[in-house]
Amino acid sequence: MSATIRYPKPALLTSLTEGRHAVIEASAGTGKTYTLEHLYVDLLLRGATVEQILVVTFTEKATVELRLRVRAKLEELVGAGPDRDASHLPEDRTWHLDDAARARLLGALQSFDAATIATIHAFCQRLLTEHAFANRQLFTLEQVDRRQSFSVAFKEALREEFARDEQRQQRYLRAALAQGYDVESLEELLYACLIAPGRLEPLHDEHGLVNALEAAPLALFEAEDALRDSFKRAKIHGNTSRAIVTRLGALARLITRFLDHRDPARYLQEHEDDGAPLGYVAASLAGHDLDDVGTRVQRSIEALAPRSVPLRAALAHEFLPRVRQRLDRRKRELGHYDFDDMLTLVRDSLAGPGGESLAGALRRRYRHALIDEFQDTDETQWGIFRRLFFDGPTTMFLIGDPKQAIYGFRGADVHTYLRARDELLAAGADRLALDQNFRSTPELIEAYNVLLDQRAARPHFTGAIRYEEPVRSGDAAQRALDNEGQVLAPIAVLTLEPTDTRHPLRRLGRRIAVEIKRLLDPDAPALVWERGGTGRTLGLRDIFILTFSRREGLIIAESLRDAGIPHSFYKQDGLFQTEEAQHLLDLLEAVDDPHLPARRLRAWLTPFFDLPLEQAHRCRELSADHPLLARLHDLHALARDKRYERLFSSLLIETGLLRRVLVAGGERQLTNYLHLFELLLDEVGRARCSLRELTATLRSWIDERRLPPGDNPGVQRLESDQPAVQIMTMHKAKGLEAPVVFVAGGLVRPRFQSLVRTFHLGGERVGHLGEPTSEAMKAAIVAERRHEDERLMYVALTRARARLYLPHVPINPDPKAKKGLVADGVYACVNERLDTLRLQPGGPGPLFVFDEADGLPPPSAIEAPPVSLPAWANPEDAFVPRDLE
């Protein structure tokens, strides 16, 4: 018999009402996973078994981490001795570990392999397998790549339906071709529409469009004098009036052509190519007191404008339903499902005839459901959890932080989180907020609270998600000190001169390099991180640089490279968009057919052959025994015999590529080549394909029409395990932390625009094709983008443990001033707040130090560790042989 001890438990657990749903909101750094593992233990001690607790997370990494931490906590509690006794704490702040409690925990530990701690997709896959009969599914299903399956269905529909339909479908195909679409870009458009969450808009009403075109008053559109007089009486500005008349004339010509060819698809294509004059006319006439002539024009425009949709919208509504229908039929017939089908199949099963029986079985199985990272949910996921656990006996715990909802581009919908939270609270659920930050120093937490102060005249958060509950320090024993032992200002602001618009990110990168040198100076380090009374200097791995995009990371990396600062990219996306991928494709296409001169020349100009450009013209006509040609033919023979391991080894070694990239310090490039070779060998092992088929596959990866199977196949691997400053995007930084963080991206908003713009309008999620069609829509788009920026920047701001570096572009309040550098990207919300702090009476205070970022000389180099050639595995040994015969 063991002595009973009182083991400390988180105070939050005392606030939970047994048998009642709960919403737990955890700000950054407040120990969400710690709370989750202790909640799991608390449920066990209250009488649940591991088989009765469901834990759902949103990533495989989080699943593995949580499983390890819960198991470790159980082992710790089972073996806890008197030294862990916390009798000094109040009764409700401790667990009583007597023999019965230890026996229960030991039983949980012994049966822990049966615990359900899984991602939402893995949970749904398990349901589909275990309840296949009730779900009316095949007992054996095969998971397939959604993008690839869609591509097959699209090409089948194109070949067997669209191209053979001599009426409607062919008309839209001709219009698409006239606007510059090809097969690949049309497929890309339709796939983007398939995966876009929400209702697809604008709708395409061909019948209504034809009626509106036939009813248009053409003669009035061409009556320039009458139109000018009418617009003058309506007090429309002369320039605007002339522009309206010009556009009405162009519209009349468009409609006249339509009445001749009777092809609505061609009209939409020509209307868009002519600059969509309807939109301008409708906006210019709105709000004016028009006479009879103006009113007739306005009514016709109001009938035409909403029906004259962008051609891409018409293409989506014409083609996508048929492709989707074919895709679903193929998957049913072949017993296939894709990643997202796991959720929709479960949702549909719960809504079907056997849904109540399935829901009842799961409610009887699980007494408690813990749903982690719930801010990343969507309508489908919440629909599943609500159907299963909202009204039943199962206690549901939703754990998340809406301020960190940053994955809308992946389909997550924070609006669903807010509705689910409000619905639970209205039904009597507990709401608890974790408000102690254990990540950062007390000074840095205080500075965060100033930046995020919801009471400020221009607060960081401006929407429904707010910073109403500032966090407080949970670890007062850590500090950031200078080399004289004085506490440093926790936020250092690097000011960029706004009148200098030349390469702001390069200028910032040089300043960051200088700061890193100061931080790592072995003789007088600019920062000493003290924890529990013990201080240490920083290493390269203690520094993160956060950017908004991969391109920004590459620019910052150039500054670090110039300074000789070792650096690497953390889980950088875009392997297939690198130069290495394109070079490999150019080479493999030439190896596949070495007789084509254009292919040969492209291959010889890649780093594999390293032919100087000035010598390219000499290689157009070479003798058959020339070494360049002979090498291509030797590689072709290896590919013909499917000796791919030998082929890729030759590409690295015998071409001299390995030696050249290592001598030039190209570890990044070599790592990418090795990664690409490995993925191609995996593809060969799966498909036993020819080189021509393999090059087609590589091209589809590069064009993003499909991806290899597996988690994050396009993420680039670290090129070295040597200590290095970590460069990563803000999205990749979520869940990570470092003593020092530089925010170095998002100053300027990229011009790229997705094919489908997703936002909320009237409480409903919309996927919109084309430009906004109303002021309300424009306002909704601007507001939602601002709120997304605020949440992303909150994640970026809260990664640092000791010190945070922020850029700042001073805002000129004079609207007539010459326009210079303007921070209008995702960082704008932080930049505005810094500008307010800079200008407030008395200055920003001791928590912030503003420093000029420009006019500094290039930093002298920190000696980088030399590349060790033996550290690189022989590429031949790195490939797993496969029998392809």
Steps between C-alpha positions, in 0.01 A plus 500: 500500500648832388471828683237737366642818355334812371627574151458852358259550211434810286270751666287514187374146556329609822279733295357225278151378584475122481268383225488840328648594162789746513681746274865553596669794326878506526703803393846441358750360750245423772556123513213364293657157453596489870138570589375241253718220639396583858134514399539150355643375832225677693233319300671168573505572872130590484422150377543494121715241323735573210251329268233752605701815421524630145772754423499664157785717375560660163854384412691174520780681683261619772358149531840343554607770747181477704510121515860511626424768757191328640686169528791673674263674741334169588841342565596796717182482707518124548853535635453826689659495846473715810732759343213597267252550782325839486307505826567873524258563217122524543311170478341585166842573349630145546429141406493247784722216382404209725522132412170504312602804292841350423336172397267688266791693346710184468212328321472798267872484432490128424208543259620827353559350154120481474464875558338696216725800447480574130463765234148578385571320171638190672197493732262518204696235309468270802123559509467420131692176549335382821148595392522429129170312491311776681669757276401301190863501389723228363690318775828568318560850370814639337617853572598695188641843426215746454682714245598205285151347515350830395744525210392159370130587532550839333684359201241226459219757508687725258556215257168320529253783573617857450680458168213291356219734601452695181279758667544650846822342632700559183398866501647547845813309403551729200453808721753364750755440225439850361576647843829310525404189693656168414419156637731541801380846601134402459561198722677721755203739508245223551706333771536830686121532488457141620706551815382854573285499814163665496246589235651564155411841358399671282239262365470458125151544357533455124124523435471822700806641323352435157170664598680807637713534185196472274313762705789751504408842343779509240377815334506681833850374578618658173311830541801696623341847506191385688715313749725801564202727555343249739820459701550877510152546649593232758809711589744226404852637452590569139795262487292225659216569256731469202644176637150356549398592146816341360438180690135486404606523137745214549227301675261561210756359257548195723125436512464552126761234438323268744169543315685386192689194641259414789783359710478605871844351575661711228317810631638441852850453365483815285338705779782408738771554240354847427548600863154403633335840424180407682660520841621856450168621362299343783726653766501844335120525470428380853366763738406762238157651437449384140237605248311258276795446264743440782255275683448282191876463464544422868228235501654326201843513659359362827357206307819438304773563757435211744459258208813609314721295729873442449558219253679297768179495705301378202760232429487381860121472503486338157776242540560431870169323580567244225859443609396471864228250409745290301759522779255382765376216279853375429588503870188305591556241230870453580470516878715813514492791740722803543619686808196726529254221421576355843313789659217539250425126499468501880287815493270348236482170688392680818232684302383183323254225595744328736635821646324482835617144557861596419485811721356296785778243477765771520331676791494174692867447419632845592411676826727795421617666176798739509539695175831684474586797274131549441556846349608310187166325458249541216129441442545132417709422807275689738198334338647159590584591860172680555297205369693257717552677828306826537169361627615160628655387828857552378681797654668707230804724558588745222858625538650771282586864448308697237779758498721232342256396226731546201418211268202639312687442174486126579125505560492568875222738600534698821142622456390140555703497822330815622152364422579167667640674807198726531264206453669302776507795738134571433427139596674548837858393424789621715742749348854515633792712383866413559659831593850411627776514241789264580690566176626855520674726748275721716629809317421354158151399614442855624614633161266258318212630709584856401510409132176304520317732740134474406429838662731686262347752263621285210526148647671207333182289486208677333245222440302249702822340626658723761772510765270560796691284751868606509734227615731526800837345561511145625880488527654803666841330520604571142645827373681641199812690610769697321869422553505730802215318674233761428150394386459561129200665340308191387398637158757658270355696208703538180384809312508510122528843341167545313642737237733227375291247307797301367506136609358545852528130579867490403565801719320332787691179436834679536389651829386159626841358412668774704273431798570126483870574507452710812291230665761232431811705572707264722680788674205732568169326419211745465264265683535253784195286566459433871275221626473400864800710593724342235589699192622380162597661176318426178587263220396504136211261566353745754406747227195488273431730206135507396385602155163501330608321185768267374628773269554737793696227678731465202571875500579502872720194449711694247584756769595226745707327234684826424575528872614138520228413752400132481129466439244246386136496399257330735252283311517724197231426245556507128739213426339462158522872430877514553755540222622149583164350407489686169861412418432135570190507279697660214768235531265201523305616195826510304602158631161365391555624143861610441437551128304823548744796477292739714478249784870423480592866521278563803657199674856611427428844649389348832751460787524129411711587193577862592546609138578875484232694318749661266596156372144382437496601133796267433303199623209515258669261258726244666649180371347176625811418704521838674531454879188707571288288268664178611419576864133563417478172309663312789242646736226411253614137501477487880147642487396259224610208717323656802822515698383811675725477806802488272356778283454739791838411645659582164319831489656595832850359475603439142372837382712671767192660659578371849851644497391837357215566743702402807797714400259791444332445838180377338376271776145627443512408132650157564238421764224593256646278226527203736144558622368514142684182405354321801145606413546393138632162609196458724280579201684243288452242774125567507429533128787313328495783249714591203719810504247681282227428752735598782579837341127560450449432869779741597346767278162452668668550839666817378172629353325408829245288317580214738742415780672184619322313781591567862495791740650824365685341205597842365673616819874538451726310737762662717825503311717451807477416868760767580384780736325768297261791526154374405307683227134406475164639401266630766258217429773241555598670829169420669567272796872587507703736717852642523685733737538764227261556211533745210179580314621586153214455257159617393594865451367501145196302392574261212307560180409136458127434518349156528261375235219485755470771765352364824325721757182526708197702394183514704628226731558259213833390351538590133747397233497786250637496145602838366496851641258611776161598360374723781624739764381259770708224344806725477461598865462137606814399310708785644380435855558125483848546356582746779379255764703218347807726507440583867488133597809409298698785652388396850657161433820664375522740795461228763779262396781675689611403850754772578505768232297595194626710207242683289538717189327837481421733213396843636162609370480849347172659618504752214292357213661749260854391582705323237421133523786286625527157658165391643449190715175376346550123533397263777736691732302826464301441821821473707665790319202725577515412869875565518450836333240592762736398782787696344296820484320481834590760765807388688604256229450123486636434850776270626352184348587612146821627351482659154815478292580629155540213255655681205839637417697215654805346338480134396574274796832322510475125468450251775707203405269225380587138573664341196310239303629157583492281189500173696182622673316447174390142434609348172195563279507142375476378859214741565273329247309186591538247215173392343440206268312654211512209261 
